[in-house]
Amino acid sequence: MKESSSRNNRLVAYKNEAFLDSPAARTLRILSEYLEPFDHFRREKIRDTIVFFGSARISETGPLGNFYHDARELARRLTEWSDGFPASTRRFVVCSGGGPGIMEAANRGAADANGKTIGLNIGLPFEQFPNPYITPELNFEFHYFFMRKFWFSYLAKAMVIFPGGYGSMDELMEVLTLVQTKKLNKKIIIVLYGSKFWKEIINFDALVRYGTISPEDVTLFEFADDVDTALRILQEGLLKYHFHPEAETPAIAKSRDPDPASTEK
């Protein structure tokens, strides 16, 4: 009787937290960080995104507060513009890393326009916590950086990179590498916001001069120094390469997608 009772108290594997937190179940944890967002995006009919990157340390009232205000305004105007499309799917939804600073500004601007907005948060020892402007059903917490990066690029049709530190530069170089090496099977519009900052931080001309990148690699992105210019670049690029009124099914719901909405090969 005692043996039978002990056997009945055992948990099935998918309810066994000790097992799920163990090294043996790492693959399951990675898979869950793919499947949970997948399920939410499909149910919310998110077709594609515009991703905002930038420093978590830029505050609304700090010395670089102008970038916070510009990110908020740009996100608001993009959301109002995209909400005007007559479609059954949500197009060009503003997405950020879900934390404070520029990320908060982007989600806040989209919320100002009463639009859905995505936060792909990650647990860090400092700075990173979900901002209050993310749409609750589109607020995600990641453990693995690479799965978070996957979701940044999977649905993105455009990216705007505001001034930032290691994280922003990592994300910028990641997407430039994917585009340069044609690992993204789509045209992605990349805007570096704040030309003075970016030209001082990264000397792209020197990379060309030393032969470590090709001259055409500096055409993979454009600079913008004001909201109007950034909005124009994004709208023109998105309309030219990605606005297909007949394409109503979210790319995420397709097993194979022959149009530019598909992602990594």
N, C-alpha and C positions, 0 to 999 in steps of 0.2 A: 504493500500500500504506500509506504514511504517513497519507494522508487517511482511508482506511478505518479504520485503527486509532484515529485521533483521534475519528472519529464513534462508534465502539463504546464509547469511554470516557466518553461523555456520560451523565449521569444522567437518568432519567425525572423529571418535575417533582416528584412527591410524595416523591422521595428526595433532592432537591436542597436541602440545608440553607441554602445561600446565598439561594436563591429564597424558601424558606419564612420566612426571617428578614427579608425585604425588605419595603418599604412596599407593593409590589404584591400581596403575599400576606396582607395584614392581615385581609381578610375570611375567609380560611381559618383563620387563628389564632383569630379570634373564634368561628367555627363549631366549631372543635375544643373550645373551652371550654364549648360547649353539648353536643356529642355525647358526649364522654368521660364526664361525670357521668351523662348520660342513660342510657348503656349500663350503667354500674355500678349505678345505682339500679334499673333494670329487672331486671338479673340478681340483685340482692340482694332483690328484691321489696319495696322500700321504698315504702309507700303514702303516708305523710305524716310530717311532722316537727313537733317543738317546738323553736324556735330560742332559744338563749340569747345575749344580747348583754351586754357589759360591758367594763370596762377591762382592758387587758393589763397594767397596772401594779399591780393589786391582788394582793398575794402572800398566801400562806397564813399567814405570820407577821407581816405588816405591820400598820399601824394600822387598816386596813380589812379585816383578815383575817376578820372575822365574815361579810362578804359572800362571801368565797371558800368558807367552810365551809357557808354556807346554800345557795349555788349547787350545791355538790357533793351535799349532802343532798337537795335538791329534785330534782336530776337522777336520783339513785339511786332515790328513791321513785316518780318518774314512770315510770322504766324498769321497775321491779318491777310497777307497776300495769298498764302497757301490755303487758308480756309475758304477763299473765294472760288476754288475750283469745284465744278459740279461733278463730284465723284463719290462713289460709295466707300472708297478707301481713304485713309488719312495720308496726305502727301506732305513730304518735306517737313516732318515733325522735328522740332528743336530738341536736341539731345545733348546732355552734358555729362561730366563725370560725377555729378550729383552732390558735390561738396560745396564749400563756401567760395568766396571770391568771384572770379569770372564765371565759374560754373553756376553759382547762385544767380548771378546777373542774367545769364541766358535763360534759366528756368523761370526766373521772375518775369522777364519780358514776355515770354510765351504765355505765362499765366495772366499777365496784364491784358492780353488779347483774348482771354478766355479759351485758350487752346490747350490741347493735350501736350504734355512735355515730359521727356524721359530723363531719368537719372540713373547712371550706371556707377553706383558707389562702390568703394572698396575699403575694407578694414585696414587702417593704418595706425601706428602708435601715436600720431599727432595730426592735427589739422582736419582730417577727413571725417565728416559726419554729414548725414543727409540734410540738405537744405529744405525749408518748409514749402517750397514752391513747386516741387515735383508732383505730377499727377500720382495719387496713391497707388493705383494699379500698375503704374509704370515706374515704380521705385524699386530698384534691385540692389542687392548687396552681394559683392563678389569676394571670394578669397583668393582666386587665382588671377594674376595680372593678365595672363595670356588669354583667358576666356573673356575677360572684360574687354581686351583689345579686339578680340574677334567680333564682339557685338558692336563696338565702335565702327568697325569697317564694313560689317556685313550688309547693313541697310543704308549706309551713308552714300549720298549722292554729292554732298559738298561738306567741306570742313573749313571752319574759320579758326585760326590760331592767334589768340591774343598773347601779349607778353607773358612769359612764364619762366619757370626754372627747369630743373632736370626732367620733371614729369612731362611738361608741355613739349620740351625739345625731343624727348624720347618718342612721344606720340607723333610729332611732326616728322621725324626721321623715319619712323616705322612706315607711315603712309607714303612718304616720298619714295622709299625703297620699294614698296609694293607696286607703286605706279611705274617707277623707273624700270623695274624688272618684269613688268606686265603680268604680275601675279593677281592683279585685280582686273577682272574681265569687264571693265566699265570705265567710262570717263568720270573722273571725280574732280570737282571744282575745288581748288585749294586757295584760300585767301590768307595771307599773312597780314594781320592788322597791326599797324604801327611800324612803318617802314624804318624810321630812325632806330628804333629798338632792334629790329631784326637784322638790319644791315650792320649794326655795330656788334651784335652778338655772334652772328654767323656771316663770315665773309665768303659768300657764294662765288664772287668773281675770282677770289684766290683759289678756290677749289677747281675752277675751270682752268686758271692759269697754270696750276701745277699738274693738270691733266688727270685729276682723280675723279672728276665728273666730266661729262660732255657738255658742250655749249647748249645743246637743246634741253639739258636737264634743268636749266634755270627758267625754262618756259613752262614747267609743270605747275607753277603757282603764280599768283599775282599779288601785288601789294595794295593795301588800302589804308588811308589815313582818316577817313570820315565815314559816317554811316551811309550817306548817299552813294558814295563810290562802291563800298562793299555790297550794298543792296543791288546796285546795277550789275556788278560782276556776277553775283549769285543768280539773280533773276535771268539774265541773258544766258548764262551757262546751263541752268536747269531747264529752261524752256527749249533751248537748242538740242540738248542731249538726252533729256529725261522725261519731258512731259509728253506722254502718249495717252490721250484721253480714252482710247479704246482698251488700254491695259488696266483693267480694274482689279485683277487678282493680285493680292500682295505677293511680292517675290518670295517671301518666306513660305508661302503655301505651295510652291511649285517644286517638283522634284528635279526638273531640268528647265532652265529658263533661257531661251535663245536670245532674248533681247538684253540691252545693256543693264537691266535691273538685276541681272545675275551677279554673283560676287566671285569669290576666289574659285579658280578652276580646280 
